[in-house]
Amino acid sequence: MAKPFRKRGSRNYYVELWTGGRRRTLSLSTDNYGIAKAMVGKLEHDAATTGLRITTKSDIPSLLARFAQHLLTHQRPKGAKTDIGRLREAFGGEFLELLKSQYPETPLRPQPRGVARFALHAGYIEQVTTAMVIEFLTRLAFERGIGPKTWNEYRGVLHRFFAWAIRTQNINMPGGVNPVAAVPARRVDPPRITFLTLPQMREQLEALEEEPQVRVMVAVYLYAGLRREELLWLTIDDVDLQRRIIHVRAKTIGEQSWRPKTNRNRRVPISSALMGFLRGYVRRTKGPWYFPTPNGFRMDPDHFSTVLRDLNKARGLTWSCGDFRHTFGTQLAMAGRDERTIAELMGNSPEIVRRHYAAWLPEAHPEAVEFDTPGGPLPMENSRHANVRVEAHQKGLRLVNESA
């Protein structure tokens, strides 16, 4: 049996026990040796029968502030900002005040109105239950109309927060269970891809003739398939008209750093159609950015989306940057490009390409499935087995080269 002991400078007793495969020192919160010894006996009994899990009491704001710094360190700034905002909605803004006082440069977004009234109100993180998380997400779905995909994203960041706290902050939840683990994920329907036909592409570009810079930017989206931020982070060194290549790559400009979404640099060839737009493009200001603001700064993504939406709305159009990127992928698929080529050009995986553009990808050759036809299988052109037939033998199959 483990024995209670006192730490130097402390009147209370402590005990060392193995929990979760590691040795931990636990405070028994008493200065009476008899009581401490009895508590150790109970703890050892619990450890031997049900596994030792002493529920802790941990302050939520300080944990959230540390987790926010974890997100900012391990995620791209945009994703970290989004997740921090969701945690703010879930727990209220107190921890963000603590975070902002310690890290003034932390990117934060305003808290939506009315969220605080159904946030996860708990004095300690250990008081959060599965039912509370389900109620929070249900209220979000009912009052703000979030869909299944957004539900799963909120659930995901909450699950990661509790998992991080349990794994790295020595948090012992009641029963040793992450309360979000039992929250059901919602089924998400396959994405509905919208894209522009060739006549619609011309219509969109003609509608922006009075906005030359925006017109060229839209042309890059349509004919190169860049993501919204990828285009806004282009510098003059990234667009090589002589070699007809656009470089999408990580960079640091001054104190600003950026990297592609998938952390992989790529090169996108400049098509003949896009070359016509880029050759006529004239930058109005100096500086490193290829598509700068009138003051020479990098354009804010949300601001550009607002400008584009207002311009299109005035002309009766509704297309966005996402539609332009999907147009590039869809038009490539309709032109017969294989999924690996499309994936490389768009900076996606082949699986993502199949999911989004399966309906437009080249069909499999009909002869690929024909093997039991009158007169024998259809000829397989360019096959290394074209002159090989199979003979059945008692112990298996044997390939016979008929051309030998």
N, C-alpha and C positions, 0 to 999 in steps of 0.2 A: 504494500500500500504506500502511495506517495505521501510524503510528510509536508505539512504546511511550514512555510518559512517566512521570515520578515526580510524585506529589502532594507538596505541602509537608508536611514532617514525617514522610514515609514513605520507607523504603528500597526497597520493592517497586515494580515497574513496573505500569502500568495501560495500557489501550487503550480508545478510544472506537469502538464499532461500532454499526451499525444492525441491530436485531433486532425482528422483528414490527412493522415500520413506525415504530419509535421509536429514538432514540439512547440508548445505555446505556454507562456506564463500567464496565468489567470489570477486576477485579484478576487479574494474571497470577501472583501468589504467588511471585515470584522477584525477586532483586536483581541477577541476571546479565543484562546487556543482550543478549548473544548468544542466550541461551535465550529471553528475552522476545520477541526479533524472530522467532525460529523459531515460537514459539507463535502470534504474530499471523498469520504466513503460513498456518498450519494453520487458524486460525479463519476467515480470509477465504476459504480454499478450501472449508471446510465450508459457509460462508454462501452461497457461489456455487453449490454443487452440491446440497446437501440442506436448506439453510436453517439459520441459526445457532440452536442451542438448547443452551446450556450448562447442564447439570443443576446445580441448586443444592442446598444442604444447609440445610434450615430446620427449626427446633425446633417440634415439634408442639404442646406445651402453650401456648406463647405465641401461636401462630397461632389455636388454638382459643379462647383467652381473648378475642382481638380479634374473632373471628367471633361469639362469643356476644354481645358488646356490639353487634355489627352486627345480630344477630337481635332483641335487645331494643329497638333503635332503630327497626327497620323492620317489626316484627310486633306483633300484639296480645300482651299479657303471657302469656296462656294458651298460645298457639301457640309463642311463643319458649321458654317453660319446657319444653314437650314436646320441641321440637327439641334443646334443650340436653341434656335427659335422654337422648335417643337418641345424641347425640354422646358423652356420658359412657359409655354402654354400649359404644360402638364403640371408644373409645380409652382407657378407664379414667378414673379420677377426678383425676389429677394436675393437669390444666389447670384443673379447677374449684376446687381449693385456691388456685391462683394468682388465678383470677377473683374468688373470694370475699374474698381478702385485699385486693384492689384495690377491689372494689365489694361491700361487706358486705350491701347490700340486694338483691342479685341473687337472684331466685327459683330455687331448686334443688329437685330431688326426690331422695329416697334412691336409691342405686344398687341394682338388684335383685341378689339373691344369686347367686353363681356366674357372673355375666356376665364377670368379669375373665379367667377362664381361656380364653375364646375371643375376646377383644377383638383389635383390630388392633394387634399389638405391632410397633412400628417405631421406630427411633431418629430418623429424619427422615421428613418427609411424603413426600419423593421416593421412599422405599423402599416405599410402599404400592402394591400391584399389584392388577390386576383379580381375580386368583385369590384374593388375601387377602380382598377384599370379598365375593366369592361364598361363600367358606368361612365368613365371619362370618355372613352372612345365612342360609346353609344351617343352621348350628348353631343360630341363633335359631329357625328354623322347626322344627327337629327337637326341640330341648330345651325350648323355651318354647311351641311350637305356634302361632306367629304365622301368620296367613293371608295371602293374596295382597295384600290392601289394605295391611296393616301392612308387609309386605315392601317394597312400592312406596314407602311413606312413609319407611322407613329409607333406602332407596336414594336417594330424592329429597333428603333433607337432606345425605347424604354427597356427592352430586353437586354440590349448591349450595356446600358447603364447599370442595371442590377448585376449582370454577369461580371462586369468590370469591378464593381464594388465587392462582390463576393470573392473574386479571384485575387485582387490586388490590394484591397483595403481591409482584409480580415473581418469582413462583415458576415455575421451569422444570422441569416434570416430564420424565422420560425419554421422548424421542420427541415431547414437546410435547402429550401426550394426557392428558385427564382419565381416570384409571383406572376411574372408575365408569361412564363412557359405554358401555363394552362389557358391563356387567352387565345381563342381561336383566330387563325388567320382567315381572311376572306378570299373567296375565289375571284380571280381577276380574269375577265374576258380577254381574248386575244386583242392586241392593239388594232385599232382601225386606222389604216394608213391612208392619208389624203395626199394627192400629188397633182401636179399640173400637166396637162397634155401639151404637145408642142404649140398648138395655137394659143393656149392659155399662157404659156411662157412668153410668147411674143406680145400678148395683150398686157401682161404685167410689166414688161420692160418698156413698152410704148407708153404706158400710163405714167411712167416716171421720167419722161424726157425733160421735164422742167426741173428735175432734181438730179443733176448729173452724177454727183458722188453716190447718192443712195442707189441710183440706177446701176452703177458699176458694182456696188456692193451686192445687190440682189443678183446680178449676173454671175458673180463669183459663187454665191450660194447655189444657184441653179446649175451651173456648169462644172463646179468643182466639189460640191457636196460638203462644204465645211460646216462644222457646228457654229453656232452663233458666236461664242467667245473665240473660237479659233480664228475667225476672220478679223475680229476686233483686236487681236493680239499680233496681227501680221505687221512686220516692219519692212522697210524698203529693201533690206537684205533677203527677206523671205520670198520675194517675188522676182524670179529670174526670167525676164522676157526673152533673153537671148537663148537660153536653154529650154525655155517653155516649161518651167517647173515652178510650182508653189510649194514651199517648205513649211510644213506644220511641225514645229519643234519647240522644245522647252527653251526658255530664255529668261534672263534677268536684265531689266532696264532700270538703271538707277537703283532704287530700293524696292522695285516691284519684281516679283518672280512669278512665273507661270509655267505650267506644263500641261500637255494634252490630257484629255480625260482618261485615256487608257495608259498613260505614262509611256507611250511609244511615239517616237517621231515618225513621220511619214512624208512622202513626196507625192504630189498630185500633178499629173501632166496638165498643161494648159491647152485646151482644145482650140480648134480654129475659130469656133464661134466666140469663145471667151477672149481669145487674143484680140479680136476686133474691138472689144470694149476696153481692154486694158491698154492697148496702144493709144487710144484716144483720151485716156484718163490723165488729168492734170491736177497734181496736189496743190492746194491753195496756201499751205503753210509749211514751214520748215519743221524739222524734228524727225525722230526715228519711225513714227507710226505711218503705215501705208494709207490708212483711212482715218486721219485725225479729226478732232473737233475743230471748229473755227479758230480756237486758241492754241491749237497744236498739241492738245493732250489726247490720251487714249480715250476712246468713246466708251461710255458706260453701257453694258449690254441691255439693261432694262430701259435705259433712255432711248437707245436705238430702236428697240421693239416698239416703244410708244410712238416714236416719230414715224416708223414704218406703218404702224396700225392706223395712225391719223391720216397719213397720206393716202393709204389704200381706201380707208373709209370714205374719204372725200370723193373717191373715184368709183365707189360701189364695189370694191374688192375686199376680200377677207383673208387672203393668204398670209402666212407668217413664215419666219425663218425655218421652223420645223417642216412646213410643207415644202419649202424649197429644197431642203436636204433630202427629204423622201422622194422628191421629183428626180433628183440626180440618181439615187439608187434604183428607182423604178424604171427610169428610162434606160439605164444600163442593162437591167434584167430583160427588158423588152427588146433590146438590141442584141440579145443573145450572149451577153457576157456571163461567165460562170460565177458562182457564188464566192469563190476564193479571190478572184480578181476584184469583185465588188467590195469584198471585205477589206482588202488591202487599200483600195482607193479611199474608202470611207473611214478607215480606222476602227472597224468593228471586227467581231469574230464571225466565221462562217455560220455559226449557229444563229446569231442575231440576224444575219442576212436572210437565212432560210425562214426565220419566224416572220420577218417583215415583208419579204418580197417573194415568198414561195409561189404565189399565183402567177408571177411573171417570169420566173426563172425558166431557162430552156428545159423542154421536156426530155425525158429519157428516150433513147432510141427504141422504137417498137421492137426491133429484132432482138433486143437484149433479153426479152423474156420468152422468146420462142425457142423451145428445144424438143417439143414432141409434136411434130407436124408430119403429114403424109409426105413421103419422099425424103425424110431426114431433116435435120436441123438446118435453119437458114445459114448461108455462108457468113462467116465472121471476117470481114475485111480487116486487113492490117493486124490480124491477131497472130501471135507467135504459136498458137495451137491450131492454125488453119488446116494443117496437113496431118493432124493427129487424131486417131480414132481410139476408142476404148474397147478393149476386149475383156470379157468376163472370164474369170478363172475361179477354180475352187477356193483358193485362198485369198481372193481379192480382185483388184482391178489392175490392169497393166496397160500403159500407154504405148501405142505402136505408131511410129513415124512412117506414114505412107509415102513420104517423098524420098525416103532413104533407099 
